Amino acid sequence: MSILDPDSDIAAIARRDANASKALPAVIDACKGDTRKGGESAPEMFARKAYDIADAMERERDKR
């Protein structure tokens, strides 16, 4: 079993996906009444917002 370098691209992608999936239930609950962008489905909107949160978490992590 190999251990990923925490600063590798693969580890960053895994963190981003994990953070987005953890944020998703709260995003769905908080944003279910939000207006979607042109032609965007509700699941697409929820995913976009969850990944926005994950990206913000990565930016904050990079400050440390």
TIVOZA-646353 format. One record per residue: x negated, y negated, z of N, C-alpha, C in turn; residue in one letter; residue number from 1. Coordinates in pm, whole numbers, plus 32768, in hexadecimal, padded with zeros to 4 digits. Layout:
<pts>
<<X, Y, Z>, <X, Y, Z>, <X, Y, Z>, a, NUM>,
...
</pts>
This chain:
<pts>
<<7FAC, 8076, 8000>, <8000, 8000, 8000>, <7FA7, 7F84, 8000>, m, 1>,
<<7FBF, 7F2B, 7FA2>, <7F6E, 7EB2, 7F9D>, <7FB8, 7E3F, 7FE2>, s, 2>,
<<7F6B, 7DE6, 8015>, <7FA4, 7D70, 8056>, <7F8C, 7CF9, 7FFA>, i, 3>,
<<7FF7, 7CAE, 7FDE>, <7FEC, 7C3A, 7F86>, <7FA3, 7BC8, 7FCA>, l, 4>,
<<7F51, 7B86, 7F7E>, <7F16, 7B09, 7FAC>, <7F8A, 7AA7, 7FBB>, d, 5>,
<<7F9E, 7A6C, 8031>, <8012, 7A15, 8046>, <8015, 799B, 7FEB>, p, 6>,
<<7FA5, 797B, 7FAC>, <7FA1, 7907, 7F52>, <7FA5, 792F, 7EBF>, d, 7>,
<<7FB8, 79AF, 7EA1>, <7FBC, 79DB, 7E16>, <8041, 79B4, 7DD5>, s, 8>,
<<8041, 79B1, 7D51>, <80BB, 7991, 7D07>, <812A, 79F6, 7D24>, d, 9>,
<<8105, 7A75, 7D2D>, <8169, 7ADD, 7D46>, <81A6, 7ACB, 7DD1>, i, 10>,
<<8153, 7AAC, 7E34>, <8187, 7A96, 7EBB>, <81E1, 7A1B, 7EBD>, a, 11>,
<<81BD, 79B3, 7E73>, <8210, 793A, 7E6F>, <8298, 7958, 7E2F>, a, 12>,
<<8299, 79A8, 7DC6>, <8317, 79CD, 7D85>, <836C, 7A1F, 7DE5>, i, 13>,
<<832C, 7A7E, 7E29>, <8375, 7AD2, 7E89>, <83AF, 7A7C, 7EFA>, a, 14>,
<<8361, 7A1D, 7F2D>, <8394, 79C3, 7F96>, <8409, 7971, 7F63>, r, 15>,
<<83FB, 793C, 7EE9>, <8465, 78E9, 7EAF>, <84E6, 7939, 7EA3>, r, 16>,
<<84DB, 79B3, 7E6D>, <8552, 7A07, 7E60>, <858D, 7A2B, 7EE8>, d, 17>,
<<8537, 7A4B, 7F47>, <8567, 7A6E, 7FCD>, <85AC, 79F7, 800F>, a, 18>,
<<856F, 7981, 8004>, <85AC, 790A, 8040>, <8630, 78E7, 7FFD>, n, 19>,
<<8637, 78F5, 7F79>, <86B4, 78D9, 7F33>, <8721, 793B, 7F5F>, a, 20>,
<<86FF, 79BA, 7F6B>, <8764, 7A1B, 7F92>, <8792, 7A06, 8022>, s, 21>,
<<8738, 79D7, 8078>, <875F, 79BA, 8103>, <87B7, 793D, 810A>, k, 22>,
<<87A0, 78DE, 80B2>, <87EE, 7862, 80B2>, <8877, 7874, 8071>, a, 23>,
<<8886, 78D7, 801C>, <88FE, 78E5, 7FCB>, <8981, 78E9, 801A>, l, 24>,
<<898E, 7937, 8085>, <8A0E, 7937, 80CD>, <8A37, 78AD, 8101>, p, 25>,
<<89D6, 7862, 8135>, <89F5, 77DB, 8166>, <8A17, 777D, 80F3>, a, 26>,
<<89D2, 778D, 8083>, <89EF, 773B, 800C>, <8A7D, 7755, 7FDD>, v, 27>,
<<8AA4, 77D3, 7FD4>, <8B2C, 77F4, 7FA7>, <8B92, 77B7, 8005>, i, 28>,
<<8B7C, 77C4, 8086>, <8BDA, 778D, 80E8>, <8BE2, 76F5, 80E1>, d, 29>,
<<8B6F, 76B5, 80D8>, <8B6B, 7622, 80DB>, <8B91, 75E2, 8056>, a, 30>,
<<8B7F, 7628, 7FE9>, <8B8D, 75E9, 7F64>, <8C01, 761F, 7F11>, c, 31>,
<<8C57, 7671, 7F4C>, <8CC1, 76B0, 7EFB>, <8D1F, 764C, 7EBC>, k, 32>,
<<8D2C, 75D4, 7EF3>, <8D83, 756E, 7EB9>, <8D3B, 7509, 7E61>, g, 33>,
<<8CB7, 751B, 7E4F>, <8C69, 74BB, 7E01>, <8C8D, 74C0, 7D6C>, d, 34>,
<<8C77, 7451, 7D2A>, <8C8C, 7449, 7C9A>, <8C14, 7487, 7C54>, t, 35>,
<<8C2F, 74DD, 7BF3>, <8BC4, 751F, 7BA9>, <8B98, 74C9, 7B34>, r, 36>,
<<8B19, 74DB, 7B0D>, <8AE3, 7496, 7A97>, <8B24, 74D1, 7A1A>, k, 37>,
<<8B2C, 7483, 79B0>, <8B6F, 74A9, 7934>, <8B5F, 753A, 790B>, g, 38>,
<<8BCB, 7586, 790D>, <8BCA, 7610, 78E0>, <8B8F, 7674, 7942>, g, 39>,
<<8B62, 7646, 79B4>, <8B23, 769D, 7A17>, <8B8E, 76ED, 7A61>, e, 40>,
<<8B77, 776F, 7A72>, <8BD3, 77C1, 7AC1>, <8BB5, 77AC, 7B55>, s, 41>,
<<8C12, 77D4, 7BA9>, <8BFB, 77C8, 7C3A>, <8B7F, 7817, 7C65>, a, 42>,
<<8B6D, 7894, 7C39>, <8AF3, 78DC, 7C61>, <8A73, 7896, 7C32>, p, 43>,
<<8A76, 785B, 7BBB>, <8A01, 7812, 7B8C>, <89E4, 7799, 7BE3>, e, 44>,
<<8A4D, 7752, 7C0B>, <8A3B, 76DE, 7C63>, <8A00, 770A, 7CE9>, m, 45>,
<<8A36, 7776, 7D23>, <8A03, 77A5, 7DA4>, <8971, 77CE, 7D98>, f, 46>,
<<894E, 7814, 7D2D>, <88C3, 783F, 7D1A>, <8867, 77C6, 7D09>, a, 47>,
<<8893, 7764, 7CB9>, <8841, 76EC, 7CA4>, <8826, 76A6, 7D2A>, r, 48>,
<<888D, 7698, 7D7A>, <887D, 7652, 7DFA>, <8828, 76A3, 7E5B>, k, 49>,
<<8838, 7727, 7E5B>, <87E5, 777B, 7EB2>, <8752, 7770, 7E8B>, a, 50>,
<<8736, 776F, 7E08>, <86AB, 7760, 7DDC>, <8677, 76D2, 7DF6>, y, 51>,
<<86CD, 766E, 7DF3>, <86A2, 75E7, 7E19>, <8672, 75E6, 7EAA>, d, 52>,
<<86BB, 762C, 7F00>, <8692, 7635, 7F8C>, <860F, 7682, 7F99>, i, 53>,
<<8604, 76F2, 7F51>, <8589, 7741, 7F55>, <8511, 76EF, 7F25>, a, 54>,
<<8524, 76A0, 7EBC>, <84B8, 764B, 7E89>, <8490, 75E2, 7EF0>, d, 55>,
<<84F3, 75AA, 7F35>, <84D5, 7547, 7F9E>, <8487, 7589, 8010>, a, 56>,
<<84AA, 7604, 802F>, <8461, 764C, 8098>, <83D0, 7664, 806E>, m, 57>,
<<83BA, 7687, 7FF0>, <8330, 7699, 7FBF>, <82E1, 7616, 7FC4>, e, 58>,
<<8321, 75A8, 7F9D>, <82DA, 7527, 7FA2>, <82B4, 7505, 8031>, r, 59>,
<<830C, 751F, 808F>, <82EE, 7506, 811B>, <827E, 7561, 814B>, e, 60>,
<<8280, 75DD, 8122>, <8216, 763C, 8147>, <818F, 760D, 8113>, r, 61>,
<<818D, 75D6, 809A>, <8110, 75A9, 805E>, <80D3, 7531, 80A6>, d, 62>,
<<8122, 74EA, 80F4>, <80EF, 7477, 8140>, <809A, 74A4, 81B6>, k, 63>,
<<80A6, 751F, 81DD>, <8061, 7550, 8257>, <7FDA, 7589, 8237>, r, 64>,
</pts>
